[in-house]
Structures are given as structure tokens and as C-alpha cells.
């Protein structure tokens, strides 16, 4: 299926948001996921199965000074 991730079209296998984060090797700490223009709490990532045409924004926040 095809989804848009951070503005880029990507072909992925059917999965949940949590599975996608793990597949991409992303650190969930400090990661914010927007799914179809809605922020998704991390505890909901395993429950939301991605669908063809979905839009995701994966945003990592890093502290510093």
C-alpha cells in the first residue's frame, strides 16, 4: 500500500503505526506521530492500522542548549 510519510510517498506493507516506527528504527522517546492531521498518543500506536492513502508526519524532538 502507499502512504505519505513526511511529505514523501512510500510503499509499505500493511502494519500499525507502532510497527512502522519499529521498522524504521525510530526511537519512540521524543517522537510525535501525526496521522491524517491528528496527533496520536504513543499508547495508541499499536491499535491504529495504517490504510492505503494515509498521511503521516513523524516528528522527533531533541533537547539542547
N, CA, C and O atoms as a CHARMM CRD file, in Angstrom:
* protein
*
  260
    1    1 UNK  N      0.84100  -1.17600   0.00000 PROA 1      0.00000
    2    1 UNK  CA     0.00000   0.00000   0.00000 PROA 1      0.00000
    3    1 UNK  C      0.88200   1.23300   0.00000 PROA 1      0.00000
    4    1 UNK  O      2.07100   1.16100   0.31100 PROA 1      0.00000
    5    2 UNK  N      0.29700   2.35600  -0.34800 PROA 2      0.00000
    6    2 UNK  CA     1.04300   3.61700  -0.41100 PROA 2      0.00000
    7    2 UNK  C      0.50200   4.58500   0.63700 PROA 2      0.00000
    8    2 UNK  O     -0.70500   4.79000   0.76500 PROA 2      0.00000
    9    3 UNK  N      1.43300   5.16700   1.37700 PROA 3      0.00000
   10    3 UNK  CA     1.10900   6.19400   2.36300 PROA 3      0.00000
   11    3 UNK  C      2.09200   7.34400   2.17200 PROA 3      0.00000
   12    3 UNK  O      3.15500   7.17400   1.57500 PROA 3      0.00000
   13    4 UNK  N      1.73000   8.49600   2.67800 PROA 4      0.00000
   14    4 UNK  CA     2.62900   9.64600   2.62900 PROA 4      0.00000
   15    4 UNK  C      3.25100   9.81800   4.00500 PROA 4      0.00000
   16    4 UNK  O      2.54900   9.95900   5.00500 PROA 4      0.00000
   17    5 UNK  N      4.59400   9.80400   4.04200 PROA 5      0.00000
   18    5 UNK  CA     5.32600   9.95700   5.29600 PROA 5      0.00000
   19    5 UNK  C      6.21400  11.18400   5.17500 PROA 5      0.00000
   20    5 UNK  O      7.12100  11.23500   4.34500 PROA 5      0.00000
   21    6 UNK  N      5.93700  12.16900   6.01500 PROA 6      0.00000
   22    6 UNK  CA     6.69300  13.43400   6.00000 PROA 6      0.00000
   23    6 UNK  C      6.75400  14.03000   4.59700 PROA 6      0.00000
   24    6 UNK  O      7.79100  14.53700   4.17000 PROA 6      0.00000
   25    7 UNK  N      5.62700  13.96200   3.88500 PROA 7      0.00000
   26    7 UNK  CA     5.52400  14.58200   2.56900 PROA 7      0.00000
   27    7 UNK  C      5.99200  13.72400   1.41200 PROA 7      0.00000
   28    7 UNK  O      5.84700  14.12400   0.25600 PROA 7      0.00000
   29    8 UNK  N      6.55500  12.54200   1.69200 PROA 8      0.00000
   30    8 UNK  CA     7.04700  11.66300   0.63100 PROA 8      0.00000
   31    8 UNK  C      6.17300  10.42200   0.51900 PROA 8      0.00000
   32    8 UNK  O      5.81600   9.81900   1.53100 PROA 8      0.00000
   33    9 UNK  N      5.82900  10.03700  -0.70500 PROA 9      0.00000
   34    9 UNK  CA     5.03800   8.83600  -0.94300 PROA 9      0.00000
   35    9 UNK  C      5.90700   7.61100  -0.68500 PROA 9      0.00000
   36    9 UNK  O      7.02800   7.52500  -1.18600 PROA 9      0.00000
   37   10 UNK  N      5.39200   6.66100   0.09500 PROA 10     0.00000
   38   10 UNK  CA     6.14900   5.45200   0.42700 PROA 10     0.00000
   39   10 UNK  C      5.26700   4.23000   0.24200 PROA 10     0.00000
   40   10 UNK  O      4.07600   4.26000   0.55200 PROA 10     0.00000
   41   11 UNK  N      5.85400   3.15900  -0.26300 PROA 11     0.00000
   42   11 UNK  CA     5.16600   1.87200  -0.36100 PROA 11     0.00000
   43   11 UNK  C      5.55700   1.05100   0.85900 PROA 11     0.00000
   44   11 UNK  O      6.73800   0.80200   1.09900 PROA 11     0.00000
   45   12 UNK  N      4.55500   0.63300   1.62600 PROA 12     0.00000
   46   12 UNK  CA     4.82400  -0.14700   2.83300 PROA 12     0.00000
   47   12 UNK  C      3.88300  -1.34200   2.87900 PROA 12     0.00000
   48   12 UNK  O      2.83800  -1.35200   2.22900 PROA 12     0.00000
   49   13 UNK  N      4.26900  -2.34300   3.65300 PROA 13     0.00000
   50   13 UNK  CA     3.38600  -3.47500   3.92100 PROA 13     0.00000
   51   13 UNK  C      2.35800  -3.03100   4.96100 PROA 13     0.00000
   52   13 UNK  O      2.59300  -2.08500   5.71300 PROA 13     0.00000
   53   14 UNK  N      1.23300  -3.71300   4.99700 PROA 14     0.00000
   54   14 UNK  CA     0.20000  -3.40200   5.98200 PROA 14     0.00000
   55   14 UNK  C      0.79500  -3.52100   7.38500 PROA 14     0.00000
   56   14 UNK  O      1.45000  -4.51300   7.70600 PROA 14     0.00000
   57   15 UNK  N      0.56500  -2.50900   8.21500 PROA 15     0.00000
   58   15 UNK  CA     1.11400  -2.51000   9.57000 PROA 15     0.00000
   59   15 UNK  C      0.40300  -1.46100  10.41500 PROA 15     0.00000
   60   15 UNK  O     -0.41000  -0.68000   9.92100 PROA 15     0.00000
   61   16 UNK  N      0.73600  -1.46700  11.70200 PROA 16     0.00000
   62   16 UNK  CA     0.24100  -0.43500  12.60900 PROA 16     0.00000
   63   16 UNK  C      1.27200   0.69400  12.67200 PROA 16     0.00000
   64   16 UNK  O      2.38800   0.56300  12.16800 PROA 16     0.00000
   65   17 UNK  N      0.88400   1.78900  13.29200 PROA 17     0.00000
   66   17 UNK  CA     1.83600   2.88800  13.48500 PROA 17     0.00000
   67   17 UNK  C      3.02800   2.40200  14.31000 PROA 17     0.00000
   68   17 UNK  O      4.17500   2.71500  13.98800 PROA 17     0.00000
   69   18 UNK  N      2.76500   1.64400  15.36400 PROA 18     0.00000
   70   18 UNK  CA     3.84800   1.12900  16.19900 PROA 18     0.00000
   71   18 UNK  C      4.81600   0.25700  15.42100 PROA 18     0.00000
   72   18 UNK  O      6.02900   0.35700  15.60300 PROA 18     0.00000
   73   19 UNK  N      4.28800  -0.59600  14.55600 PROA 19     0.00000
   74   19 UNK  CA     5.14200  -1.45500  13.73500 PROA 19     0.00000
   75   19 UNK  C      5.97800  -0.63000  12.75900 PROA 19     0.00000
   76   19 UNK  O      7.15000  -0.93000  12.53800 PROA 19     0.00000
   77   20 UNK  N      5.38400   0.39900  12.18200 PROA 20     0.00000
   78   20 UNK  CA     6.11500   1.25600  11.24700 PROA 20     0.00000
   79   20 UNK  C      7.26900   1.97600  11.94800 PROA 20     0.00000
   80   20 UNK  O      8.37400   2.06200  11.41200 PROA 20     0.00000
   81   21 UNK  N      7.00300   2.48500  13.13900 PROA 21     0.00000
   82   21 UNK  CA     8.05100   3.16400  13.90900 PROA 21     0.00000
   83   21 UNK  C      9.20900   2.19700  14.17000 PROA 21     0.00000
   84   21 UNK  O     10.37200   2.56700  14.01500 PROA 21     0.00000
   85   22 UNK  N      8.89300   0.96300  14.56600 PROA 22     0.00000
   86   22 UNK  CA     9.93400  -0.03700  14.83300 PROA 22     0.00000
   87   22 UNK  C     10.68600  -0.41500  13.55900 PROA 22     0.00000
   88   22 UNK  O     11.91200  -0.52700  13.57400 PROA 22     0.00000
   89   23 UNK  N      9.96100  -0.61200  12.45500 PROA 23     0.00000
   90   23 UNK  CA    10.58800  -0.98900  11.18200 PROA 23     0.00000
   91   23 UNK  C     11.57700   0.06500  10.71100 PROA 23     0.00000
   92   23 UNK  O     12.60000  -0.25800  10.10700 PROA 23     0.00000
   93   24 UNK  N     11.27000   1.31100  10.98600 PROA 24     0.00000
   94   24 UNK  CA    12.14000   2.40600  10.54200 PROA 24     0.00000
   95   24 UNK  C     13.26600   2.68900  11.53100 PROA 24     0.00000
   96   24 UNK  O     14.09300   3.57100  11.29800 PROA 24     0.00000
   97   25 UNK  N     13.29900   1.94700  12.63300 PROA 25     0.00000
   98   25 UNK  CA    14.36700   2.11100  13.61400 PROA 25     0.00000
   99   25 UNK  C     14.31000   3.42700  14.36100 PROA 25     0.00000
  100   25 UNK  O     15.33600   3.93600  14.81300 PROA 25     0.00000
  101   26 UNK  N     13.10900   3.98400  14.49300 PROA 26     0.00000
  102   26 UNK  CA    12.95100   5.27200  15.16800 PROA 26     0.00000
  103   26 UNK  C     12.83700   5.07300  16.67600 PROA 26     0.00000
  104   26 UNK  O     12.22600   4.11000  17.13900 PROA 26     0.00000
  105   27 UNK  N     13.42400   5.98000  17.42800 PROA 27     0.00000
  106   27 UNK  CA    13.33600   5.95000  18.88300 PROA 27     0.00000
  107   27 UNK  C     12.00900   6.58400  19.28900 PROA 27     0.00000
  108   27 UNK  O     11.79200   7.76900  19.03800 PROA 27     0.00000
  109   28 UNK  N     11.11900   5.81200  19.91200 PROA 28     0.00000
  110   28 UNK  CA     9.81500   6.36900  20.27700 PROA 28     0.00000
  111   28 UNK  C      9.89100   7.49400  21.30600 PROA 28     0.00000
  112   28 UNK  O      8.96600   8.29800  21.42500 PROA 28     0.00000
  113   29 UNK  N     11.00300   7.54700  22.05000 PROA 29     0.00000
  114   29 UNK  CA    11.16500   8.61600  23.03700 PROA 29     0.00000
  115   29 UNK  C     11.37200   9.93100  22.28500 PROA 29     0.00000
  116   29 UNK  O     12.31000  10.05100  21.49700 PROA 29     0.00000
  117   30 UNK  N     10.52100  10.89600  22.51800 PROA 30     0.00000
  118   30 UNK  CA    10.63200  12.18900  21.83800 PROA 30     0.00000
  119   30 UNK  C     10.03200  12.21000  20.44900 PROA 30     0.00000
  120   30 UNK  O     10.17400  13.20100  19.73300 PROA 30     0.00000
  121   31 UNK  N      9.35000  11.11900  20.04500 PROA 31     0.00000
  122   31 UNK  CA     8.73800  11.05000  18.71800 PROA 31     0.00000
  123   31 UNK  C      7.25400  11.40100  18.81500 PROA 31     0.00000
  124   31 UNK  O      6.53800  10.88700  19.67500 PROA 31     0.00000
  125   32 UNK  N      6.80800  12.27300  17.93400 PROA 32     0.00000
  126   32 UNK  CA     5.39200  12.62600  17.84000 PROA 32     0.00000
  127   32 UNK  C      4.90200  12.14200  16.48600 PROA 32     0.00000
  128   32 UNK  O      5.54900  12.36600  15.46300 PROA 32     0.00000
  129   33 UNK  N      3.74200  11.46800  16.48900 PROA 33     0.00000
  130   33 UNK  CA     3.16000  10.96100  15.25100 PROA 33     0.00000
  131   33 UNK  C      1.84300  11.67500  14.98600 PROA 33     0.00000
  132   33 UNK  O      0.94300  11.69900  15.82600 PROA 33     0.00000
  133   34 UNK  N      1.75900  12.25300  13.80000 PROA 34     0.00000
  134   34 UNK  CA     0.50700  12.84500  13.32400 PROA 34     0.00000
  135   34 UNK  C     -0.02000  11.93100  12.22500 PROA 34     0.00000
  136   34 UNK  O      0.66400  11.68200  11.23200 PROA 34     0.00000
  137   35 UNK  N     -1.23600  11.43500  12.40900 PROA 35     0.00000
  138   35 UNK  CA    -1.87100  10.51500  11.46200 PROA 35     0.00000
  139   35 UNK  C     -3.11800  11.18600  10.90900 PROA 35     0.00000
  140   35 UNK  O     -4.08000  11.43600  11.63600 PROA 35     0.00000
  141   36 UNK  N     -3.09000  11.47200   9.61500 PROA 36     0.00000
  142   36 UNK  CA    -4.22500  12.14600   8.96900 PROA 36     0.00000
  143   36 UNK  C     -4.64700  13.40100   9.72600 PROA 36     0.00000
  144   36 UNK  O     -5.82700  13.61900   9.99800 PROA 36     0.00000
  145   37 UNK  N     -3.65900  14.21500  10.05800 PROA 37     0.00000
  146   37 UNK  CA    -3.82500  15.52300  10.69500 PROA 37     0.00000
  147   37 UNK  C     -4.29200  15.45200  12.14600 PROA 37     0.00000
  148   37 UNK  O     -4.83300  16.42500  12.67400 PROA 37     0.00000
  149   38 UNK  N     -4.08500  14.30100  12.79300 PROA 38     0.00000
  150   38 UNK  CA    -4.41100  14.16800  14.21600 PROA 38     0.00000
  151   38 UNK  C     -3.20700  13.59200  14.94900 PROA 38     0.00000
  152   38 UNK  O     -2.61500  12.60700  14.50800 PROA 38     0.00000
  153   39 UNK  N     -2.85200  14.21000  16.06400 PROA 39     0.00000
  154   39 UNK  CA    -1.76200  13.69900  16.89100 PROA 39     0.00000
  155   39 UNK  C     -2.24200  12.40900  17.55800 PROA 39     0.00000
  156   39 UNK  O     -3.34700  12.34700  18.09600 PROA 39     0.00000
  157   40 UNK  N     -1.39000  11.37700  17.51200 PROA 40     0.00000
  158   40 UNK  CA    -1.73100  10.07700  18.09500 PROA 40     0.00000
  159   40 UNK  C     -0.83700   9.84100  19.31300 PROA 40     0.00000
  160   40 UNK  O      0.38800   9.89700  19.21200 PROA 40     0.00000
  161   41 UNK  N     -1.46000   9.57600  20.46400 PROA 41     0.00000
  162   41 UNK  CA    -0.69600   9.27000  21.66900 PROA 41     0.00000
  163   41 UNK  C      0.03400   7.94400  21.47500 PROA 41     0.00000
  164   41 UNK  O     -0.47400   7.02800  20.82800 PROA 41     0.00000
  165   42 UNK  N      1.22000   7.86000  22.03900 PROA 42     0.00000
  166   42 UNK  CA     2.06800   6.69200  21.84600 PROA 42     0.00000
  167   42 UNK  C      1.38000   5.39100  22.26200 PROA 42     0.00000
  168   42 UNK  O      1.58900   4.35900  21.62400 PROA 42     0.00000
  169   43 UNK  N      0.57800   5.41900  23.30100 PROA 43     0.00000
  170   43 UNK  CA    -0.08200   4.18400  23.74200 PROA 43     0.00000
  171   43 UNK  C     -1.11100   3.67100  22.72900 PROA 43     0.00000
  172   43 UNK  O     -1.53900   2.52000  22.81900 PROA 43     0.00000
  173   44 UNK  N     -1.51100   4.50500  21.77300 PROA 44     0.00000
  174   44 UNK  CA    -2.46700   4.10400  20.73500 PROA 44     0.00000
  175   44 UNK  C     -1.78700   3.58100  19.46400 PROA 44     0.00000
  176   44 UNK  O     -2.46000   3.01500  18.60200 PROA 44     0.00000
  177   45 UNK  N     -0.45800   3.76000  19.33400 PROA 45     0.00000
  178   45 UNK  CA     0.24700   3.34900  18.11700 PROA 45     0.00000
  179   45 UNK  C     -0.00300   1.89000  17.73700 PROA 45     0.00000
  180   45 UNK  O     -0.18900   1.60100  16.55500 PROA 45     0.00000
  181   46 UNK  N     -0.01500   0.94100  18.71400 PROA 46     0.00000
  182   46 UNK  CA    -0.23500  -0.46100  18.32700 PROA 46     0.00000
  183   46 UNK  C     -1.66600  -0.74300  17.85000 PROA 46     0.00000
  184   46 UNK  O     -1.91800  -1.77100  17.22200 PROA 46     0.00000
  185   47 UNK  N     -2.59100   0.15800  18.14500 PROA 47     0.00000
  186   47 UNK  CA    -4.00100  -0.07000  17.81500 PROA 47     0.00000
  187   47 UNK  C     -4.41800   0.48900  16.46100 PROA 47     0.00000
  188   47 UNK  O     -5.47700   0.12700  15.94800 PROA 47     0.00000
  189   48 UNK  N     -3.60900   1.36100  15.87400 PROA 48     0.00000
  190   48 UNK  CA    -4.02200   2.03800  14.64200 PROA 48     0.00000
  191   48 UNK  C     -3.33700   1.40100  13.44500 PROA 48     0.00000
  192   48 UNK  O     -2.13100   1.54800  13.24500 PROA 48     0.00000
  193   49 UNK  N     -4.13300   0.68700  12.65200 PROA 49     0.00000
  194   49 UNK  CA    -3.64500   0.02800  11.43700 PROA 49     0.00000
  195   49 UNK  C     -3.68700   1.04000  10.30200 PROA 49     0.00000
  196   49 UNK  O     -4.71300   1.67300  10.05400 PROA 49     0.00000
  197   50 UNK  N     -2.56300   1.18000   9.62100 PROA 50     0.00000
  198   50 UNK  CA    -2.47300   2.12900   8.51100 PROA 50     0.00000
  199   50 UNK  C     -3.26500   1.62900   7.31500 PROA 50     0.00000
  200   50 UNK  O     -3.37700   0.42500   7.08400 PROA 50     0.00000
  201   51 UNK  N     -3.81200   2.57300   6.55800 PROA 51     0.00000
  202   51 UNK  CA    -4.61400   2.28000   5.37500 PROA 51     0.00000
  203   51 UNK  C     -3.98500   2.94700   4.16100 PROA 51     0.00000
  204   51 UNK  O     -3.27600   3.94500   4.28700 PROA 51     0.00000
  205   52 UNK  N     -4.24500   2.39500   2.99500 PROA 52     0.00000
  206   52 UNK  CA    -3.76200   2.98200   1.75100 PROA 52     0.00000
  207   52 UNK  C     -4.22300   4.43700   1.67200 PROA 52     0.00000
  208   52 UNK  O     -5.39900   4.73400   1.88400 PROA 52     0.00000
  209   53 UNK  N     -3.29500   5.33700   1.36600 PROA 53     0.00000
  210   53 UNK  CA    -3.62500   6.75300   1.22400 PROA 53     0.00000
  211   53 UNK  C     -3.48100   7.57600   2.49000 PROA 53     0.00000
  212   53 UNK  O     -3.68100   8.79000   2.45900 PROA 53     0.00000
  213   54 UNK  N     -3.13300   6.93400   3.61700 PROA 54     0.00000
  214   54 UNK  CA    -2.95000   7.67800   4.86300 PROA 54     0.00000
  215   54 UNK  C     -1.78600   8.66000   4.74900 PROA 54     0.00000
  216   54 UNK  O     -0.88600   8.49600   3.92600 PROA 54     0.00000
  217   55 UNK  N     -1.83300   9.68400   5.60000 PROA 55     0.00000
  218   55 UNK  CA    -0.76900  10.68600   5.68200 PROA 55     0.00000
  219   55 UNK  C     -0.19900  10.66500   7.09200 PROA 55     0.00000
  220   55 UNK  O     -0.93800  10.73800   8.07400 PROA 55     0.00000
  221   56 UNK  N      1.12000  10.56500   7.18000 PROA 56     0.00000
  222   56 UNK  CA     1.80700  10.55400   8.46800 PROA 56     0.00000
  223   56 UNK  C      2.87700  11.62700   8.50200 PROA 56     0.00000
  224   56 UNK  O      3.54900  11.89300   7.50500 PROA 56     0.00000
  225   57 UNK  N      3.02100  12.23000   9.65400 PROA 57     0.00000
  226   57 UNK  CA     4.15700  13.10000   9.93500 PROA 57     0.00000
  227   57 UNK  C      4.82100  12.49500  11.16300 PROA 57     0.00000
  228   57 UNK  O      4.17900  12.31500  12.19700 PROA 57     0.00000
  229   58 UNK  N      6.10700  12.18300  11.04900 PROA 58     0.00000
  230   58 UNK  CA     6.88500  11.62700  12.15100 PROA 58     0.00000
  231   58 UNK  C      7.88800  12.69000  12.57400 PROA 58     0.00000
  232   58 UNK  O      8.82000  13.00500  11.83400 PROA 58     0.00000
  233   59 UNK  N      7.69400  13.23600  13.75700 PROA 59     0.00000
  234   59 UNK  CA     8.49600  14.37000  14.22500 PROA 59     0.00000
  235   59 UNK  C      9.29600  13.98000  15.45800 PROA 59     0.00000
  236   59 UNK  O      8.72200  13.55600  16.46100 PROA 59     0.00000
  237   60 UNK  N     10.60900  14.12000  15.39400 PROA 60     0.00000
  238   60 UNK  CA    11.48500  13.83900  16.52900 PROA 60     0.00000
  239   60 UNK  C     11.91700  15.15200  17.16100 PROA 60     0.00000
  240   60 UNK  O     12.33000  16.08600  16.47300 PROA 60     0.00000
  241   61 UNK  N     11.81500  15.20400  18.47900 PROA 61     0.00000
  242   61 UNK  CA    12.23400  16.38900  19.20600 PROA 61     0.00000
  243   61 UNK  C     13.48900  16.06600  19.99300 PROA 61     0.00000
  244   61 UNK  O     13.56300  15.05100  20.68600 PROA 61     0.00000
  245   62 UNK  N     14.47200  16.94300  19.87700 PROA 62     0.00000
  246   62 UNK  CA    15.75200  16.75900  20.54300 PROA 62     0.00000
  247   62 UNK  C     16.02200  17.98400  21.39900 PROA 62     0.00000
  248   62 UNK  O     15.92400  19.11800  20.93100 PROA 62     0.00000
  249   63 UNK  N     16.36000  17.74300  22.64900 PROA 63     0.00000
  250   63 UNK  CA    16.68500  18.84800  23.53900 PROA 63     0.00000
  251   63 UNK  C     18.12100  19.30200  23.34100 PROA 63     0.00000
  252   63 UNK  O     18.96400  18.55500  22.84400 PROA 63     0.00000
  253   64 UNK  N     18.37400  20.49700  23.72600 PROA 64     0.00000
  254   64 UNK  CA    19.73300  21.02200  23.61000 PROA 64     0.00000
  255   64 UNK  C     19.77000  22.46400  24.08200 PROA 64     0.00000
  256   64 UNK  O     18.74700  23.03900  24.45400 PROA 64     0.00000
  257   65 UNK  N     20.91400  23.01300  24.06300 PROA 65     0.00000
  258   65 UNK  CA    21.00300  24.36600  24.56500 PROA 65     0.00000
  259   65 UNK  C     21.94300  25.22000  23.80000 PROA 65     0.00000
  260   65 UNK  O     22.11200  26.39600  24.12300 PROA 65     0.00000
